[in-house]
């Protein structure tokens, strides 16, 4: 199974809780401002992410998600495409 880690930059207020709890030091606070004037978190080292979802649990703004990527072959087996 493959997973995708996403941060909704416009929802993130840059509190840094996710950065502090990440066991692999994947996240950092951006130097770029989002549409609401905050400096959001981003994956500085995505290759190190172990998809533990601690960041998702800690985010008070529900701006982080980890989703399973459905492989193309699995979709075909299930008759979905």
C-alpha positions as CSV (number, residue, x, y, z in Angstrom):
1,X,0.0,0.0,0.0
2,X,1.1,3.5,-0.8
3,X,0.1,6.6,1.1
4,X,0.0,10.3,0.4
5,X,0.7,13.0,3.0
6,X,-1.0,16.3,2.4
7,X,-1.1,19.6,4.2
8,X,-3.8,22.1,3.3
9,X,-1.6,25.2,3.4
10,X,-4.6,27.6,3.5
11,X,-6.1,25.9,6.5
12,X,-2.8,25.7,8.4
13,X,-2.1,28.5,11.0
14,X,1.6,27.5,11.4
15,X,1.3,26.7,15.1
16,X,4.1,24.2,14.8
17,X,2.6,21.4,16.8
18,X,3.0,18.9,13.9
19,X,6.7,20.0,13.5
20,X,7.3,19.3,17.2
21,X,5.7,15.8,17.3
22,X,7.1,14.4,14.1
23,X,9.3,11.5,15.0
24,X,11.3,11.7,11.7
25,X,11.7,15.5,11.6
26,X,9.9,15.7,8.3
27,X,8.0,18.9,8.8
28,X,9.0,22.6,8.9
29,X,7.3,25.9,8.9
30,X,7.4,27.6,5.5
31,X,8.8,31.0,4.8
32,X,6.0,31.6,2.4
33,X,2.7,33.2,3.7
34,X,-0.6,31.5,2.9
35,X,-3.8,33.3,1.9
36,X,-4.7,34.0,5.5
37,X,-1.4,35.5,6.4
38,X,0.1,32.5,8.3
39,X,3.3,30.6,7.7
40,X,2.1,27.0,7.1
41,X,3.8,23.8,7.8
42,X,5.2,21.8,4.9
43,X,7.0,18.5,4.2
44,X,10.7,19.5,4.1
45,X,11.8,15.9,3.9
46,X,8.9,13.9,2.4
47,X,11.1,10.9,1.7
48,X,11.5,10.4,5.5
49,X,7.8,10.3,6.3
50,X,6.7,7.0,7.9
51,X,3.0,7.9,7.7
52,X,2.5,7.5,11.4
53,X,-0.3,10.2,11.4
54,X,0.9,11.8,14.7
55,X,0.9,15.1,12.9
56,X,-2.7,14.6,11.7
57,X,-3.8,13.8,15.3
58,X,-2.0,16.9,16.7
59,X,-3.2,19.4,14.2
60,X,-5.9,21.6,15.8
61,X,-7.0,22.9,12.4
62,X,-7.4,19.5,10.7
63,X,-5.1,20.7,8.0
64,X,-3.1,17.5,7.6
65,X,-4.3,14.2,6.1
66,X,-2.7,10.9,5.1
67,X,-4.6,9.0,2.5
68,X,-4.1,5.6,0.9
69,X,-3.3,5.7,-2.8
70,X,-5.4,3.2,-4.7
71,X,-3.2,1.6,-7.3
72,X,-4.5,1.6,-10.9
73,X,-4.2,-2.3,-11.0
74,X,-6.4,-2.6,-7.9
75,X,-9.1,-0.3,-9.5
76,X,-9.1,-2.5,-12.6
77,X,-9.5,-5.7,-10.5
78,X,-12.5,-4.2,-8.8
79,X,-14.0,-3.1,-12.2
80,X,-13.7,0.6,-11.4
81,X,-11.7,1.8,-14.3
